[in-house]
Every structure is written in structure tokens, then in C-alpha cells.
Amino acid sequence: MTREEIRRLFDFALDHFTQYKREDLETIAQSWEKELTDIPYKKGRFAVFNLLSKSYTFPTAEEIIKVAKELNIY
């Protein structure tokens, strides 16, 4: 994914957690930008959607990668 695509996905996820502001999760945003560049956007989006439907916490880059691998889409 490009940095812009990662930011778009991050913002989408952030919309699901209204108790947080971007500033609160800046470390996670930086982690996403660093670690998710090898995942195609469509696959990353699928993993994020999957995590958002099952989790009560904001998804980390590691969780996204793990779900992508488990779903055989990495």
C-alpha cells in the first residue's frame, strides 16, 4: 500500500472508534505506515474490515498482517 492508502484505511478504522482522536493513536499510525507497505490495498482493506467487525480495540499493524496471512490473502 502507499502511504496515502494506509492513511485512508487508518482514517476509516478511526471512524469506528469515536473515543479516539488521531493524535491519540499517532504511534499506531506510524506503525501502520512502516509495516503495511508490502500488503496490497485491497487485501489490507479486507483484513482491516475483518478486524473491525470482530474486535473492540483499534487494530495494530501486526494484527492486520496476521489476519491477512490467516485468510490467505497476504
Secondary structure, DSSP 4 states (H G I P E B T S, - for coil): --HHHHHHHHHHHHHT-TT--GGGGHHHHHHHHHHSTTS-HHHHHHHHHHHHHH-SSPPPHHHHHHHHHHTT--
